[in-house]
Amino acid sequence: FGNGPSDMNLFQYDREWPHYRHQKLCARGEHLEKYVCERIRQKGVMRAVVKFFLHRLPYEHPGYFDLQARKEGGCRLHCLLSGETLCFGPDNTYLRTKVSSPRRQPPDPPYASALDAFACQVQEDLAVIEIGKDESDRVAALHLCFPNHWAAQDKIECDFAAVHAPVPGFGKIARQSGSLLNHLLTNGPYFRFAWGLASDTRLNHHPQVPQGYGDERAWRGREFRSDQPRLYLRVERQTLIGLSGSKALLFTIRTYFEDVSSFDTGRIDQLYSAIVSMDPDTLSYKGIDSHRDDILQWLALRRATAASTPPG
């Protein structure tokens, strides 16, 4: 996708790491079960999750992760960025997390599982999908600290079709979801990108407003104002990869923001055309319907300004 070797990494790190890490810890601290749900049923799936992360993180980012054997058996994974060491027993069971310095605070609440611990070492949200012998599927675990107007508690144990039911035009894909997910078990990883518009850069847009937050409309992040225009492209880089040794998939979501006010005329035209082409259901799903005309008018003004500004 034009980003060199990093495009092949499932987990991407940048200078925003401290912010992403802080926001994950804040979400967990607000209410762990609101953002972290685990209902894994199949034997061996969690072991496959642990094995995957213990291999993949040091492989993709050897400068950030160090994997070592423990004298007592098992291993420990040290993350330079978080300053945490995740300890595992001989059978890859999660034991505990140690912090490398008294200046660093241990996670509060403590990590509830290996998936919880791993998720707090990366900038992505995570999901685990189990595949049944009959090609049925279910969301078995969700670590969703950066939800884009959906909740982990509403999607846990749902199948692929039910999770994506609100997406306009998803019906054709839903009918083939069983065979599609089974194919993904042994092929991949697969990448896709989803985009929307937001009036802020808050990562957490859970549909349930945190207690004491106050302004519910501001929390939604979909209040475009013509007098104080702020508009951001919210892009999710999504990946799917099979977990070796199990009938399960790992799904990752990495959220990025781009300030629309920085777009050149070409990108403004692309966004303008995309919004104009949307049907009412898509506009509503993306939260643009009530501000569509105001956004288009602002984009037209931005284009005129950009076109009249000399290069450099």
C-alpha positions as CSV (number, residue, x, y, z in Angstrom):
1,F,0.0,0.0,0.0
2,G,3.0,2.3,-0.5
3,N,4.4,2.1,3.0
4,G,7.3,-0.3,2.4
5,P,7.9,-3.3,4.7
6,S,5.6,-2.0,7.3
7,D,2.6,-2.9,5.1
8,M,3.4,-6.6,5.7
9,N,3.3,-6.2,9.5
10,L,0.1,-7.1,11.3
11,F,1.0,-4.8,14.1
12,Q,2.1,-1.2,13.3
13,Y,3.8,1.2,15.7
14,D,4.3,4.9,15.4
15,R,5.0,8.0,17.5
16,E,1.4,7.9,18.7
17,W,2.1,4.7,20.7
18,P,2.0,6.5,24.2
19,H,-1.4,8.0,23.4
20,Y,-2.9,4.7,22.2
21,R,-1.5,2.8,25.2
22,H,-2.8,5.5,27.6
23,Q,-6.3,5.4,26.1
24,K,-6.4,1.6,26.3
25,L,-5.5,1.7,30.0
26,C,-8.2,4.4,30.6
27,A,-10.9,2.3,28.9
28,R,-9.9,-0.7,31.0
29,G,-9.9,1.4,34.1
30,E,-13.4,2.8,33.4
31,H,-15.0,-0.6,33.1
32,L,-13.1,-3.7,32.0
33,E,-16.0,-5.8,30.9
34,K,-17.3,-2.9,28.8
35,Y,-14.3,-3.2,26.5
36,V,-12.9,-6.7,27.1
37,C,-15.1,-9.8,26.5
38,E,-13.9,-13.4,26.3
39,R,-16.1,-16.4,25.6
40,I,-13.6,-18.9,24.1
41,R,-15.0,-22.4,24.0
42,Q,-12.8,-24.5,21.7
43,K,-9.9,-26.3,23.4
44,G,-6.5,-25.0,22.3
45,V,-7.6,-21.6,21.0
46,M,-6.1,-19.6,23.8
47,R,-2.9,-21.6,23.5
48,A,-2.8,-20.8,19.8
49,V,-3.3,-17.1,20.6
50,V,-0.4,-17.1,23.0
51,K,1.9,-19.0,20.6
52,F,1.0,-16.6,17.8
53,F,1.8,-13.4,19.7
54,L,5.0,-14.9,21.3
55,H,6.3,-15.5,17.7
56,R,4.8,-12.6,15.8
57,L,5.7,-9.6,18.0
58,P,9.5,-10.4,18.3
59,Y,9.5,-11.4,14.6
60,E,7.9,-8.1,13.3
61,H,9.5,-5.8,15.9
62,P,12.7,-7.3,17.3
63,G,13.7,-3.8,18.6
64,Y,10.6,-3.6,20.8
65,F,10.2,-7.2,22.0
66,D,12.6,-9.7,23.6
67,L,11.5,-13.3,24.1
68,Q,13.5,-15.4,26.6
69,A,13.1,-18.8,28.3
70,R,12.4,-18.9,32.1
71,K,14.5,-21.1,34.4
72,E,11.2,-22.5,35.8
73,G,10.0,-23.5,32.4
74,G,8.0,-21.4,29.9
75,C,9.0,-18.0,28.7
76,R,8.9,-14.3,29.2
77,L,8.2,-11.6,26.7
78,H,9.6,-8.1,27.5
79,C,8.1,-5.1,25.8
80,L,10.5,-2.2,25.7
81,L,7.7,0.3,24.9
82,S,5.5,-0.5,27.9
83,G,8.3,-1.6,30.2
84,E,6.3,-4.8,31.0
85,T,7.4,-8.4,31.0
86,L,4.7,-11.0,30.3
87,C,5.4,-14.4,32.0
88,F,4.1,-17.7,30.7
89,G,4.3,-21.2,32.0
90,P,5.5,-24.4,30.2
91,D,2.1,-24.9,28.5
92,N,1.9,-21.2,27.4
93,T,-0.5,-20.4,30.2
94,Y,-0.4,-16.7,31.2
95,L,1.0,-16.3,34.7
96,R,1.6,-12.6,35.5
97,T,3.0,-9.3,34.3
98,K,6.0,-7.6,35.8
99,V,7.0,-3.9,35.4
100,S,10.6,-3.1,34.8
101,S,10.8,0.1,36.9
102,P,9.3,1.4,40.2
103,R,8.4,4.5,38.2
104,R,6.0,2.5,36.0
105,Q,2.6,1.7,37.4
106,P,1.3,-1.9,37.0
107,P,-1.9,-2.2,34.9
108,D,-5.1,-1.4,36.9
109,P,-7.1,-3.6,36.9
110,P,-4.5,-6.4,36.4
111,Y,-4.6,-8.1,33.1
112,A,-7.4,-10.6,33.0
113,S,-5.9,-12.9,30.5
114,A,-3.1,-13.4,28.0
115,L,-5.2,-11.7,25.3
116,D,-5.8,-8.7,27.6
117,A,-2.0,-8.5,28.3
118,F,-1.0,-8.8,24.6
119,A,-3.6,-6.2,23.5
120,C,-2.1,-3.6,25.8
121,Q,1.3,-4.1,24.0
122,V,0.0,-3.1,20.6
123,Q,-1.9,-0.2,19.0
124,E,-4.6,-2.4,17.5
125,D,-7.9,-3.6,18.8
126,L,-8.3,-7.4,18.7
127,A,-10.9,-10.1,18.1
128,V,-10.8,-13.9,18.0
129,I,-13.2,-15.8,15.8
130,E,-13.9,-19.5,16.3
131,I,-14.9,-21.7,13.3
132,G,-17.1,-24.7,13.9
133,K,-17.0,-28.1,12.1
134,D,-20.2,-27.1,10.3
135,E,-18.6,-23.9,9.0
136,S,-20.4,-21.9,11.7
137,D,-18.5,-19.1,13.3
138,R,-18.7,-16.9,16.4
139,V,-16.8,-14.0,17.9
140,A,-15.1,-15.7,20.9
141,A,-13.2,-12.8,22.2
142,L,-13.1,-9.0,21.8
143,H,-10.6,-6.5,23.1
144,L,-12.2,-3.3,21.8
145,C,-10.9,-0.1,23.5
146,F,-11.3,2.0,20.4
147,P,-14.9,1.2,19.3
148,N,-16.3,3.2,16.4
149,H,-19.9,3.4,17.6
150,W,-20.3,-0.3,18.5
151,A,-19.9,-2.3,21.7
152,A,-18.0,-5.5,22.4
153,Q,-20.8,-6.6,24.7
154,D,-23.3,-6.5,21.8
155,K,-21.1,-8.5,19.4
156,I,-19.5,-11.2,21.6
157,E,-20.7,-14.7,20.5
158,C,-22.4,-13.3,17.4
159,D,-21.5,-14.8,14.0
160,F,-19.9,-12.9,11.2
161,A,-23.2,-12.1,9.5
162,A,-24.8,-10.8,12.6
163,V,-21.8,-8.6,13.5
164,H,-21.9,-7.0,10.1
165,A,-25.7,-6.8,9.7
166,P,-25.9,-3.0,10.2
167,V,-23.4,-2.5,7.3
168,P,-25.4,-1.5,4.2
169,G,-25.1,-3.9,1.3
170,F,-23.4,-6.6,3.3
171,G,-26.1,-9.2,2.6
172,K,-24.3,-10.9,-0.4
173,I,-21.1,-11.3,1.6
174,A,-23.0,-12.6,4.7
175,R,-24.5,-15.5,2.7
176,Q,-21.0,-16.7,1.9
177,S,-19.4,-16.0,5.3
178,G,-19.0,-19.6,6.3
179,S,-16.9,-20.7,3.3
180,L,-15.1,-17.4,3.3
181,L,-13.9,-17.6,6.9
182,N,-12.9,-21.3,6.4
183,H,-10.8,-20.3,3.5
184,L,-9.1,-17.6,5.6
185,L,-8.0,-20.2,8.1
186,T,-5.2,-21.4,5.9
187,N,-4.7,-18.5,3.6
188,G,-3.7,-14.9,4.3
189,P,-3.2,-12.7,6.1
190,Y,-5.8,-10.5,4.5
191,F,-6.0,-6.8,4.7
192,R,-8.9,-4.3,4.2
193,F,-9.5,-0.7,5.0
194,A,-12.7,0.9,6.2
195,W,-13.3,4.7,6.5
196,G,-15.6,7.2,8.0
197,L,-15.8,10.8,9.1
198,A,-15.4,12.2,12.6
199,S,-15.5,15.7,14.1
200,D,-12.7,14.7,16.6
201,T,-9.8,12.4,16.9
202,R,-11.0,10.5,20.0
203,L,-10.2,6.8,19.6
204,N,-13.0,5.6,21.9
205,H,-16.5,6.2,20.6
206,H,-18.3,3.5,22.6
207,P,-22.1,3.9,22.2
208,Q,-22.4,4.0,26.0
209,V,-21.2,7.4,27.2
210,P,-18.9,7.0,30.3
211,Q,-20.5,8.0,33.6
212,G,-19.8,11.7,34.4
213,Y,-18.7,12.6,30.9
214,G,-21.4,15.2,30.5
215,D,-21.9,16.2,26.9
216,E,-23.3,13.2,25.1
217,R,-23.4,14.8,21.7
218,A,-19.7,15.8,22.0
219,W,-18.9,12.2,22.9
220,R,-20.4,11.0,19.6
221,G,-17.8,12.8,17.6
222,R,-20.2,13.4,14.7
223,E,-21.1,17.0,15.2
224,F,-19.8,18.9,12.3
225,R,-20.1,22.7,12.8
226,S,-19.9,25.1,9.9
227,D,-18.8,28.0,12.2
228,Q,-16.0,25.9,13.7
229,P,-15.3,23.2,11.1
230,R,-13.3,20.2,12.2
231,L,-13.4,17.1,10.1
232,Y,-11.2,14.0,10.1
233,L,-11.0,10.9,8.0
234,R,-11.1,7.9,10.4
235,V,-9.5,4.9,8.7
236,E,-9.4,1.4,10.1
237,R,-6.7,-1.0,8.8
238,Q,-8.2,-4.4,9.4
239,T,-6.4,-7.7,9.1
240,L,-7.5,-11.4,9.3
241,I,-5.1,-14.3,9.9
242,G,-5.6,-17.9,10.9
243,L,-4.2,-19.1,14.2
244,S,-2.0,-22.2,13.6
245,G,-3.1,-25.3,15.5
246,S,-6.7,-24.2,15.9
247,K,-9.8,-23.5,14.0
248,A,-9.8,-19.8,14.9
249,L,-8.9,-16.4,13.3
250,L,-7.3,-13.3,14.7
251,F,-8.9,-10.0,13.6
252,T,-7.1,-6.8,14.2
253,I,-8.3,-3.2,13.8
254,R,-5.8,-0.3,13.7
255,T,-7.3,3.2,13.7
256,Y,-5.7,6.2,12.0
257,F,-6.9,9.8,11.6
258,E,-6.2,12.3,8.8
259,D,-7.2,16.0,9.0
260,V,-9.4,16.8,6.0
261,S,-8.3,20.4,6.2
262,S,-4.8,19.3,5.0
263,F,-6.1,17.6,1.9
264,D,-5.1,18.8,-1.6
265,T,-7.6,19.4,-4.3
266,G,-7.4,15.8,-5.6
267,R,-8.3,14.2,-2.3
268,I,-11.0,16.8,-1.6
269,D,-12.6,15.9,-4.9
270,Q,-12.4,12.2,-4.0
271,L,-14.1,12.7,-0.7
272,Y,-16.7,15.0,-2.1
273,S,-17.6,12.5,-4.8
274,A,-17.7,9.7,-2.3
275,I,-20.2,11.5,-0.1
276,V,-22.3,12.6,-3.1
277,S,-22.6,9.0,-4.3
278,M,-23.7,7.6,-0.9
279,D,-27.3,6.3,-0.6
280,P,-29.3,7.3,2.5
281,D,-28.6,4.0,4.4
282,T,-24.8,4.5,3.9
283,L,-25.0,8.1,5.0
284,S,-26.9,7.1,8.1
285,Y,-24.5,4.2,8.9
286,K,-21.5,6.5,8.7
287,G,-23.2,9.3,10.7
288,I,-23.0,11.8,7.9
289,D,-26.7,12.1,7.1
290,S,-27.6,15.1,9.3
291,H,-24.5,17.1,8.3
292,R,-24.1,16.0,4.6
293,D,-24.9,19.3,3.0
294,D,-22.8,21.4,5.4
295,I,-19.9,19.1,4.9
296,L,-20.2,19.2,1.1
297,Q,-20.4,23.0,1.2
298,W,-17.3,23.2,3.4
299,L,-15.4,20.8,1.1
300,A,-16.3,22.9,-1.9
301,L,-15.0,26.0,-0.1
302,R,-11.8,24.1,0.9
303,R,-11.3,23.1,-2.7
304,A,-11.7,26.6,-4.0
305,T,-9.2,27.9,-1.5
306,A,-6.7,25.1,-2.2
307,A,-7.0,25.6,-5.9
308,S,-6.3,29.4,-5.6
309,T,-3.3,28.9,-3.4
310,P,0.1,28.8,-5.3
311,P,2.2,25.7,-4.7
312,G,4.8,26.1,-1.9
